[in-house]
Amino acid sequence: MIQVPSRPKARTKKAPQDTAAGCRIRADADLLASVAMLTANQRVRFERSAATWTARADLLQSLEERLAARHSEEVKPAAEPDAAKIRI
């Protein structure tokens, strides 16, 4: 019989911009840099960048929470799997 290769393991080391914490760090850095800008355009660009990084962090955080909730639901064994099928 032919051996089927197993799937490669998922990447465990994520880039900083692919985590909620990394995005929040980037947003804080951009907001801090906006304070030091001399022109209004530079300040607005950094503030908009900070808002975008914050929105990305919120999105990634919600995805991580939903994934964790889904995994916890899959792990819970049903007490009586056929109990829902019984009508009284």
Secondary structure, 3 states (H helix, E strand, C coil): CCCCCCCCCCCCCCCHHHCHHHHHHHHHHHHHHHHCCCCHHHHHHHHHHHHHHHHHHHHHHHHHHHHHHHHHHHHCCCCCCCHHHCCC
